[in-house]
């Protein structure tokens, strides 16, 4: 992101209250370039694993899908096992987070995770974001921060969209497999602030044998004044899905790697959101109203449950989400007090599971209407025990109430639950640009409240026990951070216990609570500017993940990737030409509890070249440069193809990475 000096000072004031002496920017060709990763955290951060990415960090970066924005967070991987409009699968700190069960996300203060969702608890869909309109991501990891509530045990991402653009622009991108994207964006001064607008459309057939026929439309309007902003966004998407397929079908030549078993799978999604954010002195306020819908037709086991009509099913979720948050801070000498509150109401008009044949609904398995409401309160004190030693202690309380109205009366019910979570942190600064951290905290994720009210399994008719509303997490972390004028690095060791692990169940197409778990590991992140115009960033994470209370050797957590590596280099080769190369790798992971079945590791390299002259920018992205044949995601479960035994066949089910593709973009700034 290239800024004037005034705009730079404004951007840095938003990013954090004050700066240390080290500069987070470079001057390249008489233009100031701001790097979010270079913003100083020593003296303000309370853990070694929190940070900021944004501004120029997002420039000249080849990405294949919107969800890969999340990979700017060190140690996080975003994959996909279905159509482009579905939420990504996320991996962080040894978690297979499914679609977001322990990873919290926010955009301009509004939550992204969906509670008691039709496809999965904590459903975290980033497809409504326009990447060029994201200014920065503030992230934390672990349950150590009092401001963070539900779904934040592994981490939290807070996306902040831009308030203005330097110049309006139009961009068109074309690429392999029928990919086309158009973007029109600009901003203008209006009244006491500025009005930003952006429109995006994407169409794509995808690399699959079954054309994806994706049709996506995005829009954003945002009015920003000095102390407040008001945003309106809209999103709609439709696609044909190629889900994970059994490896035996590929090996036998029944289908190709990019083939499908059921040609009637698809999805539709939509979202409308109104957000408000304001900062008035030491008080910040936010409010939001969101309308969301999702329809997914899937078939993971083919003919296992119904040898005649097949196992195809549809999930529907339609809801409104309303809420807001309040924060206030008092500073006095060596002590700072912070208090805050947030509230949320999910009014779910329909959340249902249906049997389908050839994409048409034939019966209802379960259909509900749900009201789920919550409130959270937190207090935190930060004090200087000495000139170089800070103590932060906090306490957070959360409560959830619900009213489930099911088509089966036995599964209807009301209830409520609460949880209190303490947090504590120490930060010691022995010298300029060096800080050490120690953290302990407790947190939680909420479970689907339909599971808290259930007594009868609607599929089998058998009696089942309800699950608790909250699953507690406990964690600790030791960290170190080094900041120099052109080099930033952090190293942390962490431990996290979770009271209930959510694990994917193939024959249900959903997740269910499982045994308690424990994870411990280390993470390294760095950002280096060796010479003017060159940046290098990298991260590596190793995690040991096991169930607790389970026989040793049977305690592997399916999908818990033990090692993740990511990074890249960007170099301004001439005054007009920039080249970027990026790599992401995640290691083989256990697929079942005894670890006897494991996924293959995955390594992808992307390359981008960008040429700018005046108002024109020309870009070429090569995704999956070496045309890797690795899996994007792998599961192990039983499924049945026509002619196979009625009990099915246990097998790997894989969704491959997309093959090498080229995308060419042309941007004109007005």
N, C-alpha and C positions, 0 to 999 in steps of 0.2 A: 504494500500500500504506500503510495507516494503522497507526501503531505507538504503543505506550507508549514513554516515554523509555528504560526498561530494554531493551525489545525493540529499539529503535533502536540503542543501543550494542552490543548483541549482533550485530545485522545488519551494522553497519559493521565490527566486529571480524572477522567472517567475510569480508567483501568485501576488506579489506586490513588490514595490521598496524597502521598508524597513519594519522592524519588530519592534514592541514595546518589552517591557521586558517580557511580558507573552509568554509562550511557547505554540505553536500550536500542539505539539506532545507529545507522551509518549514513553518511552523505555520499551518494553515488550520482555522479554526473550532475552535481549541484541540486539534487533532490534529496530530501530527508526520507529515509526508509525506516519504518518502525517494525521491530520484531517482537511479537508477544512473548516468545520464549526467552528474550533477553531482558524483560522487565525484572527489576530487582525484587526478590522475595525476602532476602535476609532482613530481619528486623520487623517484618510484618506478618509473614507466614507463621502458622502454628504447627505445621507438620512438614516433613521432608518430601511428601508425595503430592502436595497440592501445587497448583501452578496456573499459568495462563498461556494459551496459544491464540494467535490471531494476527490481524493486520497483515504484514508482509509474509508471515508464515503460511498464509493461504494462497499467496500469489504463485503463479507458475508451478502448480502442483497437479500432475495428472491423476484423475480419479475416474473410476469406472461407474460408480453409482453414488447416490447421495449419502447413503449410510456410511461410506468411507470417511466422511467428515469426522466421525467419531474416532477414527484412527489417529487423529492429531493428538489425542490423549495418550501419553506414553504407556505402552504395555497393553493397549486395547486393540482387539481384532474384531472386525465386522464381516460376517460371511452371509450367505443366502442359501436356502434349501428349496426355494419355490420361486414364484413369479416376482418380477421387479417391483410390484406395488406392495408387497408384503413387508412387514418389519424384518429387519436383519436379525441374524443370530449374533450374539455378542459374547466375546471371551475376554475375561479380565481376572487376574490373580487366581488362576486355576479354576475359575467358574466357567461352566457352560451356562451362560445367563439366559438361555433360551431367547425370548424376545424382550428381556429386560427385568427379570424377577428381582435382581439385587443391584441394578444399575439405574439410578434415578436420572431423569432428564427434564430440563426446563428450557423454554424459549421465551425470552423477554418476560420472565417471571411466571409464566403459565406452565403447569406440569404437562409432560408428554405421556408418562406412564398411565395406563388405564387399569383401574381396579375392577375385579370381578368381570374380566373381559371374556368375550365369546371365544377367542382363540387361545388366550393364555394370560395368567395373572401378571400384571405389570407391563402389558403390551406397549412397546416403545417404538413407534414408527416415525422415522425422520424424513420420510419421502416428501413431506409438504415444505421442506426447507428449500430455498433457492441458494445454492452455495455462495454465489457472488454477493449475496446480501447479508451474509454472516460476518460480523466484524471480529468477534473473538469468542473463545470458550474458556470460562473459568471452571476448573475442575478440582475435585478433592477425591481422596480415596480413604476407605475405612470408615468406621462409625465413631469418629473422634470429634465431630463438629456439631455443635448444638443447633445450628441453624438448619441442618439437614435432617429430614424425617424418613418417611416411608421409602422403601426400595434402595436405600443408600448404603447398605452394608459393604458392598464391594467398591462403589464409587458414585460420584455425582458429576454430571456435565450441565453447565448452565450456558446456553447459547444466547448471545446478545446480537441483535441485528443492527445494521448501520442506521445512522440518523440522516446521513447525506452522502452524496457522491461528488467527486471532484468535477466530473462531466457526465452528462447523459450519454448512453451508448446503446447500440444495437449489435447483436451478435447472432451468428448462425453457425451451427456445427453439423457436419455430416460425417458418417462413418460406416464401418462394416455392418453387415446384417440389417440393412435398412434403417440405420439410426439417424434421426434428424432431431435437432433441438434449436429452438429459437428463443431469444431473450431480449427484451426491451426494458431498459431501466434508466431512471434519472431522478433528479431532485431539484427543487427550486425554493427560494425564499418565499415565505407566505406569512403575512402578519408578523407575529412575534417569534416565529420559528421557521422551520423548513418542512416541506412535504416531499417525501420519497415515495416513488411508485415503481413497481416491477411486474412484468408479465412474462411467464415462461410457458412453453409448450414442448412436449417431447413425444415423438412417435418412434417405435422400434419393433422389429420382428424378432430380434434376439437370435442367438446362434443355434437355437433348438430346432429339431426336426419339425416340431409342431410350432408354427409361427406364434410368437408371443402376442402380437397385435396390441402392444401397449399404447395407450392414449392418455397422456397426462397433461393437466393444465394447472398452473399455479399463479396466484396473484398476491401482491403485498402492497398495502398503503400504510404509511407511517408518518404521523405528524409529531415533530419533536421541537419543544421549546427549551428554554434554559433549564427548568427544573422538572419537567414532566414530558411524557410522550404518550401517544395514543396510537395503537396499531390495529389494523384490520387485515386478515389474511384469509384466502380461500384456496381450496385444493380439491381436485377430483382426479381419479385414476381408474383405469380398467385394464385388464390383462388376461391372457391365457397362461395357465401355469404348467410348467414341467417340473414336477416334484422329484424328490429322491427316488431312485429306481434300484431294484435288486441287482447286485453284481452278477448273479448267476445268469440273468437275462442278457447282460452284455457279453459275458464270457461264452454263452451258447450261441451268440449271433442272432438272438431274437430281436434285439434292438441295438442301435448304436449308442455310444457314450452319451450323446445328446438327445437320445430318444425318450419316449414316454410309454407307459403302460395303459393309462386311461386318458383318452383324448378329450374328456369332457370337464376338465378341471379349470377353474378360472377364479377371478376375484374382482371386486369393486371396492373402492375406498373413497371417502370424502371427509373434509374437515373445514369448518369455518370457525375463526377465532377473533375475538375482540379483547385487546389487552390494554391496560393502563399501568404506567409506572411513574412515580413521582418521588423526588427527594426534596424535602423541605427542612433545611437546617440539618439537625441530627436525626431526623425522622424520615424513613422511607416507607412508601405505601405501594402496593400493587393489587390489581384486581383483574379478573378474567372471566369470560363467558365463552364456552367452546361447544360446538356441535360436531359430533363425530359419528361416522357410520362405517361399517365393514361387512362385506359378504365374501366368504371363502368357500369354495367347493374343493374337497380334497379326497384322496383315496390312498392310504399308506399301506394297507394290507391286501387290497385287490379282491380276492375271493375267499378269504379266510373265514369270516363270520357268516357270510351268505354266499354259498357256492353257485347260486343261480343268478341273483341280481347284482352281486358284488357288494363291496363295503363302502362305496362312495357316500360321503356325508357333506352337509353344508353347515357352516357356522355363521351366525348373524349377530351383529352388535350395533345397536343404535342408542345414542345417549346424548345428554347435555351435561356439561361439567361447569360448575360455577364456584368461584371462591376468590380468595385474596390473602394477603399477608401484610404484616405490620412489623417494623423494626425501629428501635430507638436506642440511642447511645448517649451516655453521660461520660465526659472526660473530666477527671480532677486529679491533678498532680501525677502521681505514679499509678493511679488506679483508673480503669475504664470499666463501666458497667454497661451491659447490653441486655435488652429484653426484646422478645418478639412473640408473635402469634400468627398462626395461619389457620384457615378454615377451608373446607372443600365439601361440595355436594355433588355426587354423581347421581343424576336422575336417569336411570337406564330404562328406556321405554320398551325395549325388546332385546333379550339376549337368549339365543336359542341354538339347539343342535337338532338337525333333521337328517333323515335318510333320503338319499337321492339316487336316481337311476338315470344315466346319460344326461346328468345336469338338471334333472327335473325332480322337485320334491315329491316324495311318495308317502312319507309319514313323519310324524314329530316324535323325537326322542325326549326332548325336554324344551320347555319354553318358559321364560320367567320375565317378570318386571321387578326391578330392584331399585330401592333408594338406599344409598350408602353415603353417610355424612361423617365428617371427621373434624377434629380440632386439635391443634398443637400449641403448646406454650413452652418457651424456653427462657432461661436466664443464664447469663455468663458474666464472669468477672475476669479481667486481665490486669495483673499487677506486676510491677517491677520489683523483684526481690533484691536485686542489686543492679548497678548500671548495665550489666551484660546478661542478666538472667530474668526471663519472664515466666510467669505462671498463669495459665488460663484454666479456669474451672467452670464447668457448666452443668446444667441439669435440664433435661427435656422431658415433657410429658405429652403423650398422644392418646387420643380416644377415638374409637370408631363405633358408630351405631348403624344399624341396618334394618331394613324391612324387605324380606324376600316374599314375593307373591308368585308361586309356581303353579303350573298347570296340574301338578299333582299336589293335593293339599298337604300330604305328609311331608313335603319338602318346603313348605312355606314356614315363615317364622320371623320373629323380631329378636333383636339382641343387641348387646353392646359389650365392649371390652376396652381396657386401658393398659398402658405400659409406661414405665418411667425409666429413663436412660441417663446415667451419669457420664460425664466426659471430663478428662483432665489432660493437660499438656504442659510440658516444660520446653523452653527454648533458650539455649545458651549460646551467646555470641562471643567467642574468645578473641576474635580479631575482625578487622574489616573484611567483609565479603565472605565470612565463614560462620556457619551456625549449625548447632546440633539440636536434635529434637527427641523427646520421649513422649509417647502418647498412649493413653488407654481410653477406651470408650465402649459403650453398649449402644446397640441400635436394634433395628427390626426390619422385616418385611411383613406386610399384611398378606393373609391368604384370601382366596376367593370366598366371599361371605355366603355364597350358595353352598359351599362346603361346610360352613358353620351351621347352616340350617337343615342340611340334608339328613334324612333318616332311611330313605329307600333309593337304591340305585335304579334310575329310570330305565337303564338298558337291560339289566338282568332281573330286576324286581326283588333282589335280595336286600336284607337289612344292612345298613352301614353305619359306622360311627362318625359323628361330625368332627371337623378339625378345628383347632383354636384359631381365633381371628389373627393373633400375632405370633410370629416366630422370632424369638430374640437372637441377636448376635452379640458376641463379645470379641473385642480385638485389641491388639497392642502393636506398637510400631516404634522402632528406633531409626533415626534418620540423620543424614548429614547433607549440607548444601554448601557448594563453593561457587562464588561469583567473582569473576574477573572482568576486565574491560571487554574481552572478546571471547570469553569462555564461561559457560555455566554448566554445572553438573550437580546431580543429586543421587544419593545412594540410600536405600532404606531396606530394613529387614522387618517383616510383618508376620503377625499371627492372627487368625480369625476363626472363631468357633461359631457355628450356626446351629440353632436348635432344630431346624427342619430343612432338609434339602429338597428342592423341587426338581424332579427328574422327568424327562420326556417319556411318554408311554406310546409306543408306535401304534398299537391297535385301537387306541382311543383318540389319537391325534391331539393330545393335550398333555398337561403336566399334572403330577400329583405329589402331595407331601410324602417325604421318605425319611430315612434316618438322619440323625444329627451328624454333623461333619466338622472336620478340623483342617485348616490350611495354614501352612507357614512357607515363607519364601523370601526372596530378595529381588529388588528392582534397581535398575540403573538407568538414568536418563541424562543426556548431555546435549549441549548446543554450542557450536564453535564457529567463529568467524575468523578463519586464519588470515585472510587477506580481504581487502575491499572487494565487494561484489560476490564473495563466495561464502556460503553457509553450509554447515554440516550438522545434522541432527541424528540422534540415534537413541534407542531404548532397548533394554533386554530385561526379561522377567522370568524367574524360575520359581515354581511352586510345587510343594508336596501336598497333595490333597487326598484325604481318606475319610470314609464314614467312621463315626465313633460308635462303640457298642456293638460292633460287628466282628465276626471271627476274622483274625488276620489272614490275609490271602483272599478273602471274599469282600474286602472293604474298599475296593477301587470305586471311584466315582465316575460313572460313564460321562464321557465328553470333557473331563477335566484335563485340559491341555497343560503339560508341565512346563513348557518352555515357549516363549514368544519373543521374536526379534523383529525390530522395524527400524527404518531410518532412510536417510537420503542425503544427496548433495545437490545443491543448486549453484550454478556459476554463471555470472554475466560474462560471456565470452568476448563480446564487443559492446559498444555503447547501445547497440540495437538488438543483440541476440543473447538470449538466456536459455540454458539447457538444464534440465532436472532429471535425475535418476533416483528411483525409490525402490526399496525392497521390503517385503513383509514375509515373515516365516512363522508358522506355528507347528509344533512338533507333534509326533504321533501321540494319541491319547487312548486310554482304555475305553472299550465300548460296553463291557459288562463287568460285573462285580469282581470276578476272579482274575481279571486282567488278561485272560487268554486270547481275547479278540481285541485288536487295536486298529485304529485308523492309520492311514498313511500320513506322513508329514506333508505340508504344503508350503511351497515357496513361489512367490510371484515377484516379477520385476516390471516396473512401468517406467517409460521414458517419455519426456516431453521436451519440445523445442519451441521457443516463442520469439517472434521477431516483431519489433515495434518501430514504426517510423511515423512521427507526428500523430495523426488521428487514427492511424490504422495499426491493428495488431493481428498478426497471423500466427496460428498455433498448430502444431502437430503432436498428438499424443499417440503413443504405441503402448497399448495395454497388454499385459502378459507377453512381454518382449520375446521370451524364449519359448513361447507356446507350450507351457507346462501342461501336463495331463493330470495334475493332482486333483484330489477331491476338494471341493469348497466346504463340504461337511459330510460326515459319515455317521450312520446309526447301525445298531445291530438289534434285530428283532425278527419275529416270525411273520411271514407273509405267504400267500398262496396264489400261484398262477394257474390258469386252466390246465387240468390234467395232473396236477400235483396232489400228494396225499392230503386228506381232509384236515390233518393237524398242521399243515403248512410246513415251511422250511425256514429254519433259522439261517439268517444270511446278513451280510453287509448290505446296507442300502445307502447309495452314494448320490450326491449331486455334484457334478464336476465343475471345476472352475471354467469360466468362459474362455474359449480359445483366443489366440492372438487377434487383435483387431486394431484398426487405425481410425482415428477421428481427427478431422481437420476443421479448424474454427477460424472465422474471420470476424473481427470486431471493428466497428467504426464509432469513434467518439465524436459527438457533435460539439 
